Amino acid sequence: MRTLRPLGLLVGLAVCGFVGTILAGALVGMKAGDLAHLAALMLPALVLTVVATAIAVNALGRSSMRVSTAAVAIVGAAVGLANLVGLAVLMLVSPHDASLMGILLIYAACAAVGAALAVGGARARAVDRLASIARELGGGNLSTRVGPLQAGPELEALAETLDEMAEHLQEAQTREREIEARRRDLITAISHDLRTPLSSLRAMVEAVDERVVEDPPTLRRYTNEMRRSVTQLVTMVDDLFELAQLDAGAIEAETRRAKLEEVVQSAVGAVELQAEEKGLALHTSLGKERATSCSPRLARVLQNLLVNAVRHTPTDGTVLIEAIRRRGELEIAVQDTGEGIAPEDIDRIFEAFYRTDPARSGAGAGLGLALAKRIVESLGGRLEVRSAPESGARFSVMLPVPADG
């Protein structure tokens, strides 16, 4: 099929040339007898041209681009010379004129072959570059690019397609490496953070089991420590479960709604005991936004923000939860009077497992803020922070709210 298509095109063009020649003769005033004679002379040439070109197509099908273009030029010149020889043999052209025309045709053939080699060479170099870049990409060098070839629109389009493919592959490889790096970080961080409470639990359980401690005050202290370790483990497992749900797109599929006041009360209730033990004051200021409908998942976001605020606010400090609506957004802010956050840490505190200096490191796997940010973004909002050292911190959950919401 691939061979028949160019052959059919050749036959069509040759027939068009044949018919065009006869019509041109008629237009210049040739008589009917002369036209018939011309047609009789051209028919063998037409057949020979088709046969020769068909043989050339079959023979040159696997040749280089330089050889193919040069062969085309040679075939064209050969057809012209053959026609000239035929005219000279039939005495339609004088020997002197035939010689002059033959010399001119030979010169034209040489010029055509030279031009064909030059053009074919440029195309061949472009194809060689494409092949070289493809081999480099296949070898794993995804940063290489073809760039402009200046070798015609077809090869330019192929080069652009190859470069786009390389760009997409490089982006995919980068994403894959980032995911793999996060996976390793996850395993490392979880392994490290699980080891501490598990080691503590094991030591205390062995001490109780082997009757190393038996007095009631020490047993109560051990029980409290074991409860704290279990709570820490449960929190980490819950955070990991929440992250897995977010990755699976669970939030987008939820339709449950709750009042903002109920969500805030749930979050505050989870940290009231710790705040009371530290002597902190917890205040809420929801105003008319208390009845605003929102996702129940916000309770987990606010709980994580409150845990963070209580942990880093000194004794007798204050933690405030307030809600404000402005310009089509609902801001739910958690503000504390704690030690604040250093400027170099602001951009990284939402990274999973990232912790600032040891003074701010506590229980947990460092997933709280990362989880809160993911939940807020899944709800179509954003989580912002403003802070300065020794000036407290303000975490703001910004959510889009309909005008009638």
Secondary structure as GFF3:
##gff-version 3
##sequence-region A 1 405
A	DSSP	alpha_helix	4	27	.	.	.	ID=ss1
A	DSSP	alpha_helix	32	60	.	.	.	ID=ss2
A	DSSP	alpha_helix	65	89	.	.	.	ID=ss3
A	DSSP	alpha_helix	95	138	.	.	.	ID=ss4
A	DSSP	alpha_helix	153	209	.	.	.	ID=ss5
A	DSSP	alpha_helix	216	247	.	.	.	ID=ss6
A	DSSP	three_ten_helix	251	253	.	.	.	ID=ss7
A	DSSP	beta_strand	258	259	.	.	.	ID=ss8
A	DSSP	alpha_helix	260	278	.	.	.	ID=ss9
A	DSSP	beta_strand	281	285	.	.	.	ID=ss10
A	DSSP	three_ten_helix	287	291	.	.	.	ID=ss11
A	DSSP	beta_strand	293	294	.	.	.	ID=ss12
A	DSSP	alpha_helix	298	311	.	.	.	ID=ss13
A	DSSP	beta_strand	318	326	.	.	.	ID=ss14
A	DSSP	beta_strand	329	336	.	.	.	ID=ss15
A	DSSP	alpha_helix	343	346	.	.	.	ID=ss16
A	DSSP	three_ten_helix	358	360	.	.	.	ID=ss17
A	DSSP	alpha_helix	368	378	.	.	.	ID=ss18
A	DSSP	beta_strand	382	387	.	.	.	ID=ss19
A	DSSP	beta_strand	393	400	.	.	.	ID=ss20
###
